[in-house]
Amino acid sequence: MQSDSSPGAPGAKAVFSVTVPIRWGDLDAQNHLSNVVYFRLFEEARIHMLNRMRTADPDARRMNMLAHASCDYLRPVHYPATLRIDHTLNRIGRTSLDFSLEMRCADNPDIVYARGRYVLVGADLETGRPVPWSEPQLDVLRSTFSITET
């Protein structure tokens, strides 16, 4: 799996991309990617992004809870394929993050196979209560997504 953070133009939304190969076992009886696997691949990409963020801020005492997840299936994905999942950070809330996702085949990036959305809520590891983002955590988000203030 590979990842990169693509800097956007000032004021543009930056994207964090992860590539994930699908496995033959990810297919359903119709010989295309099973519906539940889309969520697993979105999760894999999300965890990869969060691990990068934790590496940049290892002292964070925060857990991230999934508050919402959705997927719009646009086209079937057939084996073999390597997928590119692009995260776009839509909004940084006081205690939450709102992301959009697009799933594309790496060898045909002009076609979107699925769109998704998820919301993470940050909470204290000990209490489980939502907590606001600290300035160092906001800095990590900005650097992960190459966000520039305008």
N, CA, C and O of each residue as an XYZ file, in Angstrom:
600
protein
N       0.842     -1.158      0.000
C       0.000      0.000      0.000
C       0.890      1.224      0.000
O       1.874      1.278      0.738
N       0.559      2.197     -0.811
C       1.313      3.422     -0.879
C       0.399      4.571     -0.522
O      -0.819      4.494     -0.686
N       1.007      5.642     -0.030
C       0.212      6.824      0.259
C       1.003      8.055     -0.089
O       2.232      8.033     -0.147
N       0.287      9.120     -0.318
C       0.928     10.403     -0.487
C      -0.067     11.478     -0.125
O      -1.280     11.269     -0.147
N       0.460     12.598      0.200
C      -0.367     13.754      0.486
C      -0.077     14.760     -0.614
O       1.050     15.237     -0.746
N      -1.082     15.078     -1.396
C      -0.884     15.953     -2.535
C      -1.214     17.384     -2.159
O      -2.350     17.675     -1.783
N      -0.242     18.284     -2.253
C      -0.542     19.662     -1.894
C      -1.495     20.287     -2.887
O      -1.378     20.078     -4.094
N      -2.423     21.044     -2.381
C      -3.354     21.745     -3.244
C      -2.927     23.193     -3.386
O      -2.078     23.680     -2.639
N      -3.512     23.863     -4.335
C      -3.260     25.288     -4.483
C      -3.835     26.005     -3.274
O      -4.768     25.496     -2.653
N      -3.308     27.172     -2.920
C      -3.863     27.889     -1.773
C      -5.375     28.034     -1.913
O      -5.881     28.442     -2.959
N      -6.075     27.697     -0.856
C      -7.525     27.773     -0.860
C      -8.192     26.517     -1.405
O      -9.392     26.323     -1.211
N      -7.430     25.661     -2.084
C      -8.000     24.429     -2.624
C      -7.976     23.353     -1.545
O      -7.169     23.402     -0.617
N      -8.878     22.376     -1.683
C      -8.888     21.256     -0.744
C      -7.757     20.304     -1.114
O      -7.598     19.925     -2.275
N      -6.987     19.931     -0.120
C      -5.891     19.005     -0.358
C      -6.400     17.587     -0.175
O      -7.408     17.352      0.491
N      -5.685     16.643     -0.780
C      -6.114     15.253     -0.807
C      -5.009     14.366     -0.259
O      -3.829     14.586     -0.531
N      -5.404     13.363      0.515
C      -4.495     12.320      0.984
C      -4.906     11.051      0.260
O      -6.056     10.627      0.372
N      -3.988     10.433     -0.482
C      -4.308      9.264     -1.304
C      -3.615      8.018     -0.791
O      -2.481      8.071     -0.315
N      -4.316      6.891     -0.893
C      -3.789      5.594     -0.525
C      -4.134      4.625     -1.655
O      -5.257      4.637     -2.161
N      -3.170      3.781     -2.056
C      -3.473      2.752     -3.045
C      -3.528      1.400     -2.345
O      -2.708      1.089     -1.481
N      -4.525      0.603     -2.747
C      -4.781     -0.692     -2.124
C      -5.118     -1.703     -3.218
O      -6.055     -1.480     -3.985
N      -4.374     -2.813     -3.309
C      -4.742     -3.850     -4.280
C      -5.928     -4.661     -3.749
O      -5.989     -4.965     -2.558
N      -6.867     -5.008     -4.630
C      -7.946     -5.890     -4.181
C      -7.481     -7.331     -4.327
O      -6.610     -7.647     -5.137
N      -8.079     -8.186     -3.527
C      -7.745     -9.619     -3.539
C      -8.887    -10.382     -4.203
O     -10.028     -9.921     -4.213
N      -8.577    -11.531     -4.747
C      -9.604    -12.352     -5.378
C     -10.725    -12.649     -4.378
O     -11.895    -12.684     -4.759
N     -10.383    -12.860     -3.113
C     -11.376    -13.151     -2.082
C     -12.286    -11.974     -1.748
O     -13.250    -12.143     -1.000
N     -12.005    -10.782     -2.284
C     -12.854     -9.604     -2.057
C     -14.067     -9.585     -2.987
O     -14.926     -8.711     -2.873
N     -14.136    -10.558     -3.917
C     -15.218    -10.571     -4.907
C     -16.454    -11.268     -4.365
O     -16.371    -12.101     -3.462
N     -17.601    -10.915     -4.933
C     -18.851    -11.580     -4.563
C     -19.245    -12.570     -5.653
O     -18.463    -12.827     -6.569
N     -20.437    -13.121     -5.561
C     -20.892    -14.145     -6.511
C     -21.030    -13.608     -7.933
O     -21.007    -14.387     -8.886
N     -21.173    -12.301     -8.093
C     -21.275    -11.691     -9.424
C     -19.901    -11.345     -9.993
O     -19.804    -10.723    -11.051
N     -18.837    -11.750     -9.291
C     -17.458    -11.560     -9.731
C     -17.024    -10.093     -9.752
O     -16.200     -9.693    -10.574
N     -17.584     -9.301     -8.845
C     -17.071     -7.942     -8.661
C     -16.936     -7.669     -7.175
O     -17.403     -8.451     -6.347
N     -16.303     -6.573     -6.845
C     -16.000     -6.233     -5.462
C     -17.275     -6.240     -4.611
O     -18.251     -5.565     -4.937
N     -17.253     -7.000     -3.534
C     -18.400     -7.108     -2.637
C     -18.696     -5.757     -1.984
O     -17.777     -5.004     -1.663
N     -19.972     -5.455     -1.791
C     -20.373     -4.165     -1.228
C     -19.703     -3.862      0.111
O     -19.280     -2.730      0.346
N     -19.606     -4.849      0.979
C     -19.011     -4.615      2.299
C     -17.522     -4.313      2.197
O     -16.974     -3.633      3.065
N     -16.858     -4.804      1.155
C     -15.422     -4.584      1.001
C     -15.112     -3.112      0.734
O     -14.035     -2.639      1.097
N     -16.031     -2.383      0.109
C     -15.822     -0.952     -0.086
C     -15.566     -0.281      1.271
O     -14.647      0.526      1.410
N     -16.395     -0.627      2.273
C     -16.221     -0.048      3.601
C     -14.911     -0.504      4.234
O     -14.253      0.270      4.929
N     -14.531     -1.751      3.998
C     -13.245     -2.240      4.534
C     -12.070     -1.510      3.899
O     -11.098     -1.184      4.581
N     -12.155     -1.252      2.606
C     -11.083     -0.526      1.932
C     -11.048      0.935      2.373
O      -9.970      1.502      2.554
N     -12.215      1.544      2.547
C     -12.254      2.907      3.093
C     -11.620      2.929      4.486
O     -10.870      3.846      4.821
N     -11.930      1.912      5.290
C     -11.359      1.817      6.627
C      -9.841      1.662      6.564
O      -9.114      2.333      7.296
N      -9.366      0.780      5.692
C      -7.919      0.572      5.544
C      -7.220      1.878      5.184
O      -6.174      2.200      5.746
N      -7.792      2.624      4.256
C      -7.212      3.908      3.856
C      -7.265      4.912      5.009
O      -6.313      5.662      5.226
N      -8.372      4.924      5.744
C      -8.515      5.832      6.893
C      -7.466      5.518      7.964
O      -6.844      6.432      8.507
N      -7.268      4.237      8.270
C      -6.292      3.847      9.288
C      -4.884      4.225      8.841
O      -4.073      4.673      9.652
N      -4.590      4.047      7.556
C      -3.285      4.436      7.036
C      -3.058      5.941      7.240
O      -1.977      6.367      7.647
N      -4.093      6.734      6.952
C      -4.000      8.183      7.140
C      -3.820      8.518      8.618
O      -2.976      9.345      8.965
N      -4.611      7.882      9.498
C      -4.517      8.170     10.930
C      -3.158      7.757     11.494
O      -2.610      8.445     12.355
N      -2.612      6.637     11.012
C      -1.279      6.229     11.470
C      -0.229      7.259     11.083
O       0.683      7.539     11.861
N      -0.347      7.811      9.914
C       0.589      8.868      9.519
C       0.442     10.080     10.430
O       1.431     10.701     10.817
N      -0.786     10.405     10.763
C      -1.014     11.550     11.648
C      -0.474     11.271     13.050
O       0.088     12.167     13.679
N      -0.635     10.046     13.548
C      -0.111      9.695     14.880
C       1.410      9.741     14.909
O       2.005     10.138     15.911
N       2.033      9.339     13.818
C       3.491      9.389     13.730
C       3.963     10.835     13.839
O       4.994     11.113     14.451
N       3.215     11.741     13.249
C       3.590     13.149     13.300
C       3.304     13.767     14.667
O       3.930     14.763     15.030
N       2.366     13.193     15.434
C       2.001     13.719     16.751
C       1.861     12.548     17.727
O       0.747     12.243     18.154
N       2.977     11.878     18.093
C       2.898     10.649     18.885
C       2.411     10.845     20.322
O       2.034      9.869     20.970
N       2.410     12.074     20.836
C       1.997     12.309     22.215
C       0.498     12.572     22.351
O       0.008     12.795     23.458
N      -0.225     12.548     21.250
C      -1.670     12.834     21.307
C      -2.373     11.791     22.170
O      -2.176     10.592     21.975
N      -3.178     12.231     23.107
C      -3.962     11.359     23.991
C      -5.411     11.360     23.512
O      -6.332     11.647     24.278
N      -5.594     11.038     22.254
C      -6.895     11.166     21.609
C      -7.192      9.891     20.842
O      -6.305      9.299     20.227
N      -8.443      9.477     20.887
C      -8.896      8.398     20.014
C      -9.888      8.999     19.035
O     -10.489     10.041     19.298
N     -10.048      8.341     17.924
C     -10.983      8.815     16.910
C     -12.103      7.799     16.765
O     -11.864      6.622     16.494
N     -13.326      8.271     16.949
C     -14.505      7.406     16.856
C     -15.245      7.720     15.560
O     -15.461      8.884     15.224
N     -15.629      6.677     14.840
C     -16.383      6.852     13.609
C     -17.825      7.181     13.959
O     -18.523      6.364     14.560
N     -18.273      8.371     13.585
C     -19.634      8.816     13.893
C     -20.583      8.625     12.712
O     -21.794      8.509     12.901
N     -20.042      8.591     11.502
C     -20.876      8.429     10.307
C     -20.029      7.806      9.206
O     -18.843      8.113      9.081
N     -20.632      6.935      8.413
C     -19.978      6.376      7.226
C     -21.041      6.099      6.171
O     -22.107      5.565      6.477
N     -20.744      6.462      4.937
C     -21.680      6.179      3.845
C     -20.886      5.908      2.573
O     -19.727      6.301      2.444
N     -21.544      5.225      1.638
C     -20.913      4.897      0.364
C     -21.961      4.907     -0.739
O     -23.035      4.323     -0.595
N     -21.641      5.571     -1.831
C     -22.445      5.509     -3.051
C     -21.671      4.671     -4.053
O     -20.563      5.030     -4.450
N     -22.260      3.552     -4.460
C     -21.636      2.627     -5.411
C     -21.970      3.105     -6.819
O     -23.137      3.128     -7.210
N     -20.958      3.482     -7.572
C     -21.201      4.060     -8.889
C     -20.954      3.082    -10.033
O     -21.691      3.079    -11.018
N     -19.916      2.250     -9.905
C     -19.567      1.262    -10.927
C     -18.978      0.039    -10.241
O     -18.332      0.172     -9.201
N     -19.185     -1.142    -10.796
C     -18.562     -2.328    -10.191
C     -17.056     -2.346    -10.448
O     -16.584     -1.920    -11.501
N     -16.330     -2.840     -9.478
C     -14.881     -3.029     -9.602
C     -14.625     -4.510     -9.834
O     -15.133     -5.356     -9.098
N     -13.842     -4.822    -10.852
C     -13.528     -6.207    -11.193
C     -12.066     -6.519    -10.879
O     -11.200     -5.645    -10.919
N     -11.823     -7.771    -10.571
C     -10.478     -8.263    -10.282
C      -9.752     -8.549    -11.590
O     -10.392     -9.009    -12.535
N      -8.478     -8.306    -11.691
C      -7.589     -7.689    -10.714
C      -7.654     -6.170    -10.830
O      -7.934     -5.631    -11.901
N      -7.396     -5.492     -9.727
C      -7.361     -4.031     -9.736
C      -6.600     -3.531     -8.518
O      -6.601     -4.153     -7.456
N      -5.966     -2.414     -8.701
C      -5.396     -1.671     -7.587
C      -6.185     -0.385     -7.502
O      -6.306      0.352     -8.481
N      -6.717     -0.124     -6.335
C      -7.579      1.031     -6.149
C      -6.819      2.176     -5.507
O      -5.935      1.972     -4.676
N      -7.180      3.375     -5.907
C      -6.677      4.577     -5.254
C      -7.843      5.218     -4.516
O      -8.878      5.523     -5.107
N      -7.661      5.413     -3.232
C      -8.703      6.020     -2.418
C      -8.210      7.393     -1.996
O      -7.191      7.521     -1.316
N      -8.943      8.411     -2.406
C      -8.589      9.795     -2.104
C      -9.463     10.322     -0.979
O     -10.691     10.295     -1.064
N      -8.811     10.806      0.085
C      -9.509     11.462      1.191
C      -9.442     12.964      0.957
O      -8.362     13.507      0.723
N     -10.569     13.631      1.018
C     -10.588     15.090      0.996
C     -11.133     15.547      2.336
O     -12.233     15.162      2.730
N     -10.374     16.356      3.023
C     -10.813     16.903      4.305
C     -11.733     18.072      4.008
O     -11.292     19.118      3.534
N     -13.042     17.883      4.296
C     -14.037     18.913      4.004
C     -14.121     19.973      5.093
O     -14.249     21.166      4.818
N     -14.047     19.507      6.334
C     -14.265     20.438      7.430
C     -13.585     19.934      8.693
O     -13.631     18.749      9.022
N     -12.959     20.862      9.381
C     -12.434     20.580     10.712
C     -13.384     21.249     11.692
O     -13.452     22.476     11.765
N     -14.125     20.430     12.453
C     -15.018     20.960     13.479
C     -14.260     21.131     14.790
O     -13.061     20.863     14.860
N     -14.949     21.569     15.808
C     -14.319     21.767     17.117
C     -13.753     20.454     17.646
O     -12.656     20.428     18.204
N     -14.519     19.335     17.466
C     -14.073     18.012     17.936
C     -14.130     16.950     16.836
O     -13.861     15.778     17.100
N     -14.475     17.343     15.613
C     -14.708     16.348     14.559
C     -13.970     16.706     13.277
O     -13.477     17.820     13.096
N     -13.916     15.707     12.394
C     -13.369     15.862     11.050
C     -14.373     15.266     10.077
O     -14.903     14.182     10.321
N     -14.636     15.957      8.988
C     -15.563     15.497      7.964
C     -14.772     15.268      6.674
O     -14.127     16.183      6.161
N     -14.827     14.031      6.153
C     -14.076     13.654      4.962
C     -14.996     13.184      3.853
O     -16.045     12.593      4.113
N     -14.600     13.448      2.610
C     -15.185     12.824      1.429
C     -14.144     11.862      0.869
O     -12.940     12.078      1.009
N     -14.627     10.802      0.235
C     -13.745      9.790     -0.350
C     -14.140      9.566     -1.800
O     -15.313      9.656     -2.165
N     -13.141      9.273     -2.616
C     -13.395      8.792     -3.969
C     -12.517      7.585     -4.196
O     -11.332      7.588     -3.864
N     -13.117      6.544     -4.771
C     -12.398      5.311     -5.085
C     -12.271      5.215     -6.594
O     -13.260      5.268     -7.326
N     -11.023      5.070     -7.045
C     -10.726      4.961     -8.472
C      -9.786      3.791     -8.688
O      -9.075      3.392     -7.766
N      -9.771      3.237     -9.883
C      -8.753      2.251    -10.226
C      -7.484      3.024    -10.575
O      -7.530      4.001    -11.322
N      -6.366      2.587    -10.035
C      -5.109      3.305    -10.223
C      -4.726      3.423    -11.701
O      -4.120      4.414    -12.108
N      -5.082      2.408    -12.506
C      -4.723      2.451    -13.927
C      -5.760      3.186    -14.780
O      -5.565      3.323    -15.988
N      -6.848      3.658    -14.187
C      -7.863      4.422    -14.907
C      -8.432      5.490    -13.965
O      -9.597      5.410    -13.573
N      -7.616      6.491    -13.599
C      -8.009      7.442    -12.562
C      -9.113      8.424    -12.941
O      -9.591      9.171    -12.087
N      -9.524      8.434    -14.208
C     -10.587      9.351    -14.613
C     -11.974      8.865    -14.207
O     -12.925      9.647    -14.201
N     -12.101      7.582    -13.867
C     -13.408      7.014    -13.524
C     -13.508      6.839    -12.011
O     -12.634      6.239    -11.385
N     -14.586      7.372    -11.430
C     -14.857      7.202    -10.004
C     -15.787      5.998     -9.861
O     -16.872      5.966    -10.442
N     -15.349      5.010     -9.081
C     -16.126      3.790     -8.890
C     -17.041      3.875     -7.676
O     -18.088      3.228     -7.635
N     -16.648      4.667     -6.693
C     -17.484      4.850     -5.500
C     -17.120      6.179     -4.857
O     -15.990      6.658     -4.956
N     -18.114      6.757     -4.196
C     -17.911      7.965     -3.383
C     -18.388      7.646     -1.976
O     -19.384      6.951     -1.775
N     -17.662      8.166     -1.030
C     -18.048      7.937      0.356
C     -17.874      9.194      1.177
O     -17.368     10.216      0.712
N     -18.308      9.080      2.401
C     -18.165     10.180      3.353
C     -18.084      9.567      4.732
O     -18.749      8.570      5.013
N     -17.273     10.154      5.595
C     -17.268      9.741      6.994
C     -16.929     10.911      7.882
O     -16.290     11.878      7.466
N     -17.375     10.798      9.120
C     -17.112     11.812     10.148
C     -16.446     11.103     11.310
O     -16.943     10.094     11.808
N     -15.314     11.644     11.734
C     -14.623     11.168     12.928
C     -14.809     12.184     14.033
O     -14.759     13.392     13.799
N     -15.023     11.687     15.238
C     -15.085     12.547     16.419
C     -13.911     12.185     17.304
O     -13.718     11.018     17.645
N     -13.128     13.181     17.676
C     -11.987     12.964     18.551
C     -12.426     12.984     19.996
O     -13.194     13.851     20.411
N     -11.931     12.020     20.764
C     -12.314     11.928     22.174
C     -11.089     11.611     23.022
O     -10.097     11.069     22.533
N     -11.178     11.956     24.285
C     -10.127     11.651     25.242
C     -10.028     10.136     25.429
O     -11.048      9.459     25.555
N      -8.810      9.606     25.447
C      -8.602      8.157     25.586
C      -9.153      7.602     26.895
O      -9.653      6.478     26.926
N      -9.067      8.373     27.973
C      -9.494      7.874     29.281
C     -10.980      8.043     29.528
O     -11.618      7.136     30.064
N     -11.552      9.187     29.150
C     -12.953      9.462     29.481
C     -13.922      9.110     28.359
O     -15.103      8.870     28.609
N     -13.423      9.077     27.115
C     -14.305      8.832     25.977
C     -15.128     10.050     25.587
O     -15.956      9.964     24.680
N     -14.921     11.166     26.241
C     -15.670     12.396     25.955
C     -15.023     13.167     24.810
O     -13.797     13.224     24.719
N     -15.840     13.762     23.931
C     -15.269     14.574     22.849
C     -14.406     15.705     23.416
O     -14.743     16.323     24.426
N     -13.297     15.953     22.743
C     -12.403     17.036     23.152
C     -12.020     17.859     21.928
O     -11.868     17.319     20.832
N     -11.865     19.159     22.117
C     -11.462     20.020     20.990
C     -10.061     19.683     20.505
O      -9.243     19.146     21.251
N      -9.801     20.004     19.256
C      -8.478     19.820     18.686
C      -7.519     20.814     19.308
O      -7.850     21.989     19.466
N      -6.339     20.350     19.660
C      -5.293     21.248     20.162
C      -4.591     21.885     18.964
O      -4.733     21.413     17.836
N      -3.855     22.927     19.202
C      -3.112     23.571     18.115
C      -2.090     22.614     17.487
O      -1.971     22.593     16.262
N      -1.334     21.807     18.288
C      -0.429     20.838     17.654
C      -1.174     19.815     16.777
O      -0.673     19.432     15.720
N      -2.361     19.374     17.205
C      -3.134     18.430     16.399
C      -3.626     19.091     15.108
O      -3.644     18.458     14.052
N      -4.020     20.354     15.195
C      -4.421     21.088     13.987
C      -3.232     21.247     13.042
O      -3.393     21.176     11.824
N      -2.040     21.463     13.598
C      -0.836     21.554     12.770
C      -0.588     20.240     12.028
O      -0.211     20.248     10.856
N      -0.801     19.104     12.717
C      -0.622     17.798     12.079
C      -1.631     17.630     10.942
O      -1.277     17.151      9.864
N      -2.872     18.018     11.175
C      -3.885     17.943     10.110
C      -3.475     18.800      8.925
O      -3.560     18.370      7.775
N      -3.033     20.011      9.212
C      -2.628     20.917      8.129
C      -1.472     20.337      7.315
O      -1.453     20.438      6.088
N      -0.506     19.727      8.011
C       0.642     19.181      7.275
C       0.271     17.894      6.540
O       0.763     17.663      5.436
N      -0.581     17.054      7.121
C      -0.992     15.819      6.461
C      -1.737     16.131      5.166
O      -1.570     15.440      4.162
N      -2.557     17.176      5.198
C      -3.360     17.526      4.030
C      -2.811     18.725      3.277
O      -3.461     19.248      2.372
N      -1.601     19.164      3.651
C      -0.944     20.299      2.978
C      -1.873     21.496      2.878
O      -1.979     22.131      1.829
N      -2.544     21.796      3.979
C      -3.481     22.913      4.015
C      -2.689     24.190      4.273
O      -1.874     24.262      5.194
N      -2.946     25.186      3.445
C      -2.330     26.486      3.655
C      -3.424     27.479      4.009
O      -4.512     27.458      3.433
N      -3.127     28.332      4.948
C      -4.091     29.365      5.346
C      -4.059     30.478      4.316
O      -2.989     30.883      3.860
N      -5.245     30.974      3.949
C      -5.288     32.079      2.977
C      -5.888     33.292      3.620
O      -6.016     34.333      2.975
